[in-house]
Amino acid sequence: MKIEKYINTECGLEKYNKLKLKTGIWSYFRLYWFLVVAVIRDRFLKI
């Protein structure tokens, strides 16, 4: 899956890359939570 297709902002991609490198259960939870919010924000709300 190309994440760049869903997250359009540079700051969003930087945050994604930082979160992706961390390990642990809470880090994975935070990564997926970030992905859900970022995709909704970048795709549907067009802020």
C-alpha positions in Angstrom: 0.0 0.0 0.0 1.4 3.4 -1.0 0.7 5.7 1.9 1.5 8.7 -0.1 -1.8 8.1 -2.0 -3.8 8.6 1.2 -1.7 11.1 3.2 -1.0 14.2 1.1 0.8 16.6 3.5 4.5 16.5 4.0 4.2 16.9 7.8 1.7 14.0 7.8 4.2 11.8 5.9 7.0 12.8 8.3 4.9 12.0 11.3 3.9 8.6 9.7 7.6 7.7 9.2 8.5 8.6 12.8 5.6 6.6 14.2 6.4 3.6 11.9 9.9 3.2 13.3 8.7 2.9 16.9 7.9 -0.5 18.4 5.5 -1.6 21.1 1.8 -2.1 21.4 1.0 1.5 22.2 3.2 2.7 19.3 1.3 0.5 16.9 -2.0 1.7 18.3 -0.9 5.3 17.9 0.3 4.7 14.3 -3.0 3.2 13.2 -5.0 5.9 15.0 -2.8 8.5 13.2 -3.5 6.8 9.9 -7.3 6.8 10.4 -7.3 10.5 11.4 -4.9 11.6 8.7 -6.7 9.8 5.9 -10.1 11.2 6.9 -8.6 14.7 7.3 -6.6 14.7 4.0 -9.2 12.8 1.9 -12.5 14.0 3.0 -12.2 17.2 4.9 -9.7 18.9 2.6 -8.4 21.2 5.3 
